[in-house]
């Protein structure tokens, strides 16, 4: 075979590999996308959100879908969808992610934040902060839960060091 044919064969094989990888990725992600679409449609029905900008599954006490969007008046709002109940609050009724992060870092400036996200703790909308801190040469991981409405600390969990 000539060099040109080898290059053509290599291009075809690479294209087939990319198509196969894309098909596999879509196959694996299809159930996740289907669940997200169902949660977003449910949020429109049960919580009054009109324009959905994002959603994710959250599990602590029980499985919940957290959906972000805009309500009928165009104000930013969040919905927490439990199996039989929906909690909907305007973003202006609670603390923002930036507010929580700023207040958190004032208290724990040495913390390395992994994520801050909305969740549900004890049936109440919260901000979950997952972070790590080095204490006495050992790295510990923590979960802090802050009330969505006022940003007050509910509870802190310290995970065992490994």
C-alpha positions as CSV (number, residue, x, y, z in Angstrom):
1,X,0.0,0.0,0.0
2,X,1.1,3.5,-0.7
3,X,1.5,6.2,1.8
4,X,-1.6,8.0,0.6
5,X,-3.7,4.8,1.1
6,X,-2.3,4.4,4.6
7,X,-3.3,7.9,5.5
8,X,-6.7,7.5,4.0
9,X,-7.2,4.3,5.9
10,X,-6.1,6.0,9.1
11,X,-8.5,8.9,8.6
12,X,-11.4,6.5,8.0
13,X,-10.5,4.4,11.1
14,X,-10.3,7.5,13.2
15,X,-13.6,8.8,11.9
16,X,-15.2,5.5,12.7
17,X,-13.8,5.5,16.2
18,X,-15.1,9.0,16.8
19,X,-18.6,8.1,15.5
20,X,-18.5,4.9,17.7
21,X,-17.4,6.9,20.8
22,X,-20.2,9.5,20.1
23,X,-22.8,6.8,19.8
24,X,-21.6,5.1,23.0
25,X,-21.6,8.4,24.9
26,X,-25.2,9.2,23.7
27,X,-26.3,5.7,24.7
28,X,-24.9,6.0,28.2
29,X,-26.1,9.5,28.7
30,X,-29.7,9.0,27.3
31,X,-31.2,7.9,30.6
32,X,-29.7,10.9,32.4
33,X,-31.0,13.3,29.8
34,X,-34.4,11.6,29.8
35,X,-34.6,12.0,33.6
36,X,-33.5,15.7,33.4
37,X,-36.2,16.4,30.7
38,X,-38.8,14.7,32.9
39,X,-37.8,16.7,36.0
40,X,-37.9,20.0,34.0
41,X,-41.3,19.2,32.6
42,X,-42.5,18.3,36.1
43,X,-41.1,21.6,37.4
44,X,-43.1,23.5,34.8
45,X,-46.3,21.7,35.9
46,X,-45.9,21.6,39.7
47,X,-43.8,24.7,40.6
48,X,-44.8,27.3,38.1
49,X,-41.4,27.8,36.5
50,X,-41.8,28.9,32.9
51,X,-38.2,29.1,31.6
52,X,-35.9,26.3,32.8
53,X,-32.1,27.1,32.8
54,X,-30.8,24.0,34.5
55,X,-31.5,21.0,36.8
56,X,-29.8,18.3,38.7
57,X,-30.5,15.4,40.9
58,X,-29.7,15.8,44.6
59,X,-29.7,13.1,47.3
60,X,-29.2,13.6,51.0
61,X,-32.2,12.6,53.1
62,X,-34.2,11.7,50.0
63,X,-33.9,12.0,46.2
64,X,-34.8,15.5,45.0
65,X,-34.5,17.4,41.7
66,X,-33.3,20.9,42.0
67,X,-34.5,23.0,39.1
68,X,-33.4,26.6,38.3
69,X,-35.4,28.9,36.1
70,X,-37.7,31.9,35.9
71,X,-41.2,32.2,37.1
72,X,-44.2,33.8,35.4
73,X,-43.0,37.3,36.2
74,X,-39.5,36.6,34.8
75,X,-37.8,36.5,38.2
76,X,-35.1,33.9,38.9
77,X,-36.5,31.1,41.0
78,X,-35.6,27.6,42.2
79,X,-37.8,24.5,42.6
80,X,-37.0,21.5,44.8
81,X,-39.1,18.6,43.5
82,X,-39.7,15.8,46.0
83,X,-41.7,12.7,45.1
84,X,-45.1,14.2,46.3
85,X,-44.2,17.8,46.9
86,X,-42.6,20.8,45.3
87,X,-41.0,23.8,47.0
88,X,-40.6,26.9,44.9
89,X,-38.8,30.0,46.0
90,X,-37.6,33.1,44.2
91,X,-33.9,33.6,44.2
92,X,-34.5,37.0,45.9
93,X,-36.1,35.1,48.9
94,X,-32.7,33.5,49.8
95,X,-29.0,33.9,49.8
96,X,-27.0,33.7,46.6
97,X,-24.2,31.2,46.0
98,X,-21.8,34.2,46.1
99,X,-23.2,35.4,49.4
100,X,-22.7,31.9,50.9
101,X,-19.2,31.6,49.5
102,X,-18.1,35.0,50.8
103,X,-19.6,34.4,54.3
104,X,-18.1,30.9,54.4
105,X,-14.6,32.1,53.4
106,X,-14.7,34.8,56.1
107,X,-15.2,32.0,58.7
108,X,-12.9,29.5,57.1
109,X,-10.3,31.2,54.9
110,X,-8.1,28.1,54.7
111,X,-10.8,25.9,53.3
112,X,-10.5,24.5,49.8
113,X,-14.1,24.5,48.5
114,X,-14.9,21.5,46.2
115,X,-18.5,22.7,45.5
116,X,-21.4,24.8,46.6
117,X,-24.8,23.7,45.5
118,X,-28.5,23.8,46.4
119,X,-30.0,20.9,48.1
120,X,-32.7,19.8,50.6
121,X,-31.8,19.0,54.2
122,X,-34.5,18.0,56.7
123,X,-37.1,19.1,54.2
124,X,-35.7,22.6,54.1
125,X,-33.9,24.3,51.1
126,X,-30.2,24.6,51.8
127,X,-26.9,25.5,50.3
128,X,-24.5,22.6,50.7
129,X,-20.8,23.4,50.9
130,X,-18.4,20.5,50.5
131,X,-14.8,21.4,51.3
132,X,-11.5,20.2,52.8
133,X,-9.2,21.7,55.4
134,X,-5.8,20.7,56.6
135,X,-5.8,20.3,60.4
136,X,-2.6,19.1,62.2
137,X,-1.1,17.9,58.9
138,X,-4.2,15.8,58.1
139,X,-6.7,16.7,55.4
140,X,-10.3,16.4,56.5
141,X,-13.4,16.8,54.3
142,X,-16.5,18.5,55.5
143,X,-20.1,19.2,54.6
144,X,-21.7,22.4,55.8
145,X,-25.4,23.1,55.3
146,X,-26.7,26.7,55.3
147,X,-30.3,27.7,55.2
148,X,-31.3,29.0,51.8
149,X,-33.4,31.8,53.2
150,X,-31.0,33.4,55.6
151,X,-27.7,31.7,55.2
152,X,-27.5,30.5,58.8
153,X,-25.5,27.3,59.5
154,X,-27.7,24.3,60.2
155,X,-25.1,21.6,60.7
156,X,-21.5,20.7,59.8
157,X,-20.4,17.1,59.2
158,X,-16.7,16.2,59.4
159,X,-15.8,13.1,57.5
160,X,-13.2,10.7,58.9
161,X,-9.6,11.1,57.5
162,X,-8.3,8.3,55.4
